[in-house]
Amino acid sequence: MLAQSTQCEYKSPSIWEFWRARRYVVTFMLFLGFFNTYCLRVNLSVAIVAMTQYYNVTLANGTTIVTRNFDWDTKIQGYLLSSFFYGYIFTQFIGAYMGIRFGGKIVFAVGLGMASILTILTPVAAYINVWLLLAVRILEGLFEGVIIPCSQQIWKNWAPKLERSRLITIAISGTYIGTVICLPLSAQLSTHLGWESIFYVFGAVGCIWCVFWLWLIKDSPTEDPKISSEELKYITNSLEGCKPDTNRNIPIWSILTSPPVWALIVAASSEIWGFYTMLTQLPKFMK
């Protein structure tokens, strides 16, 4: 009732003036963060096509030979394309814990920042040794694995109860939009600037995003000096009564034996399997 009353008293700015509401700025920056995250995740899927493509080279004596940058067989390419996820699966729970312990802002920045730096180093690793490249991709997965879990701590402090679903949906849509834009853009970068540019461009964009993220975003509305008193009151009043009961026992067995829970697990696993299979294999298939 209090949240509904506060909603009536507080008038949100229009979507075209989102910068006037700090929670909308947080949402927009998270959208860009997730956008960058998925660009870093799928860029190798396009780059590996150019990295392993055969081309003709004419020698000084006039002889033409067929060669390619990296002589990786299908098995090695499969390892490289899946290596990101070897690291990604191990930091999901760690990311949630670190978000609670240190705050979602810094964990998100470290995760995306380190993944961006590793992306910039990817061409160097590829030229040195394929196994070094494999290690770089695993490390990139480890750092990206904390991003989505730690973001929940940001929503916990910033998303009013009546707007939570909408704000989270807007932000998380960056993952899909990033994928849609990254794949064709990577192809254009590879064609005109070389396959190395894919990693340099997206890695640099990720680093730039981190600078703005650390400058603009705070862990909670009470820490933000730019938030209006009306918006601060609206958010804090909306979140009253939403504090979790830390003394409540979690019914683990009931959760693990719940048919709806398993239905969600099966549905999500099926969707993710198809989604990531397409992301990692579609460029090579279209080749």
URKA-V22592 format. One line per field, one symbol per residue. phi: phi as a letter, one per 40 degrees, with the letter a starting at -180 (. if undefined). burial: b if it has 24 or more other C-alpha atoms within 12 Angstrom, else e. A space follows every 10 residues. Layout:
phi = ???
burial = ???
//
This chain:
phi = .ccccccccb bcccccbccc bccccdcccc dcccdcdccc cbcccccccc cbccacbccc cgcbbbaacb ccccccccdc cccdcccccc bccccccccc cbgccccccc cccccccccc cdccccccac cccdcccccc cdcccccccc cccccdcbcc dcbdcccccc cccccccccc cccccccccc ccbgcccdcc ccccccccdc ccccccbbca cccccccccc cccccccccc gccccccccc cdccccbcdc cccccccccc ccdccccccc bddcccd
burial = eeeeebeeee ebeeeeeeee bbbbbbbbbb bbbbbbbbbb bbbbbbbbbb bbeeeeeeee eeeeeeeebb ebeeeebebb bbbbbbbbbe bbebbbebbb eebbbbbbbb bbbbbbbbbb bbbeebeeeb eebbbbbbbb bbbbbbbbbb bbbbbbbbbb bbbbeebbeb bbbbbbebbe ebbbbbbebb eeeebbbbbb bbbbbbbebb eebbebbbbb beeeeebeee bbbbbbbbbe eeeeeeeeee eeeeeeeeee eeeeeeeeee eeeeebeebb bebbeee
//
